[in-house]
């Protein structure tokens, strides 16, 4: 069975008023296209009756649970981003999980890799997933790290490239090229052939 992993479609990451710019600049002309592709991915997954795991990053408001061993984590605390309970930690409206849908799950993590110290693996095993479709923000960070871990765990992975982005287009392109060695990389329209 396939399952979709939707990574960091959160206000602080994707919204123009968000605080984190690793994935997309506040004034990026790419935002609308990435959001449209992600909306289409979730729509198609729902039409196919597939499980969707919405993975979010969030920390306590005092950041006591944030291990600040890397610049990206120190910056999150410095700018007050993705604090649990804040608007920024919430899902971008059109990409949020559907309330009451038993096929949609929310997993919270605190590192770059979506699997690390989260319940992601448990959820995927519970739904019987063997093949994963992964998308999110940022391509060269959480997406690539999660894809590599999934492949090492034995999953077949497809990356929905147009539903991913990075703040620097060259980083997005390089990450996609690197992932082609271990995963199928295509646009949303090609994920599930008609």
N, C-alpha and C positions, 0 to 999 in steps of 0.2 A: 504494500500500500504506500502511496505517496503521502507526504505531509508537507505543509508550507511552514517555513520559519521566517517570520517578518521581524526584522531587527531594527530597533531604535526609531520606529516611526512615532516619535514623541515631539511635543511642542518645542522644548529647548533645543532639539536637534534639527527639526525640519521647518518649523514656523519662522517667518521673517522676523518676528519679535523674540525668537528664542535666543538663548545665551551661548550655545556651543556652535562654533563655526568650522569644526574639523570636516564636517560632511558637506556643507553648502554655505556659501556666502549669503549675507542678508539680502543683497540685491541681485542674486543670481537669476539669470534668465532661464536656467535649467529647471528651477523648482517646479513649475507647472507640469512639465513633461514627466518628471520623476514621480510626482504625486499621481498623475493620471495613469502611469504604468503600474504603480503600486495598487491603485484602486482596481484596475483591471485584473491584476493578479489575484487579489482577494476575492473579487467577484467570480472569477473562473473557478477558484478553489471551492467556493461555496456552492456553485452550480454543480461541481463534480462530487459534492458531499465529502470533501477532504478535511481532515483536521488542520487547523491553523494554530500555530504557537506564536503568540505575540511576545517577543522578548524585549524587555525594557531595562534600562539601567537607572538605578535610583539609590540614594543614600539618605541616612538620617539627616534631619535639618542641621544638626551640629557637626556632621561629617565624621563622627567618631568611628564609623564603620568603613571609612575610606582609607585604604592603604596608599599613602602618597609617595610611592616609590618611583614614579615616572612623571615627567612634565605634564602629560595630559591629565593625570589625576590631581596633581597640585593645582592646575588651572581650574578644574571643575569646582574645587572647594573655594578658590580665590574669587571666582565670579558668581558663586552661589547657584550653580546649575543643578538640575535634576534632583532637587531635594524632595524626599518623600512627602506626599501630600500637596506639593506645589503644582501650579498650572504647568510649569515646565516639564515636570516628570510625567504628566498625563499624556495620553495618546493624542496625536493629531486627529481632529474630529472625523474626517472622512476615512481614516485608516484605523479607527478604533475597533476593538473586538465587539461583536454583536452581543448584547445582553441576553442572557438566557440560552444561548446556543451551546449545547453540550459538546460540539466539535471544536469550540474555540477555547484556548487556554492562554493564561498570562503567566509568564515566568520573569522574575526579577533577578538580575545579576549585578555584580559590582566590579568586574574586571573587563578586559577587552574581549576575551573569548566568551561567547554566550553559554558554553557548557560549564565553564569553570565555576565550581562551588554553587551551582544552580540546580534546579529540578528539571532542566531541559531533557537530559537523557532519560529520566524516569518517565516523563510525559510521552516522549517518542516511543519508548518501549511499551507503555501502556496502550497506545493506539495502534501498535503493530507496524509502525513505519519502517520501511526498508529503503525507500527512495525519498530524498529531501529536495525541495525547491527552496532556495535561499535567496533573500533579497533584503536590502536595508541600507542604512547610512551609518558609517561611511564604508565605502567599498574596501579601502586599503587598511581598515582597522577591524571593526567587529565582524564585517562580512567575511573577509579573507581568513581571519583567525578562526572563526566558527566553521567555515567550510573545511579548512585543513584538519581541524579536530574531528569533524564528522567523517571525513574520508578515512582518517586513521582508525576510527571506530568501526569501519566497515560499511558505512552508508554509501549508496550511489547518490551523487549530488548534481543538481542542475542549479546554476546561478542565473537568475532573471536580471540580466545586465541593465536594462533600461529602468528597472525599479530600484537601482542602486545609484549612488553618487558619492563624490568626494569633493572637498573644498578646492582641491587642485586637480583640474582635469587630467593632467599627466599621471597623477597618483591613481586615479580611477582606472585609466587605460592600462597602466602597468600592473595593477592588481588583477584586472580581468585577464590580461595576457598570462600572468603567472598561474592563475587558477585554471586556465585551459589545460594545463598538464595533468590536473587531477579531477576536473569536473567538466561537465557540459556547460557551456556558456552560450546563452541565446537571449533574444528578446522575449517579453511576456507572450506575445502572440504565437511563439513557437514552442512554448513549454509543453502544452498538451495539444498535439496535432488533432485537427478536427476529424 
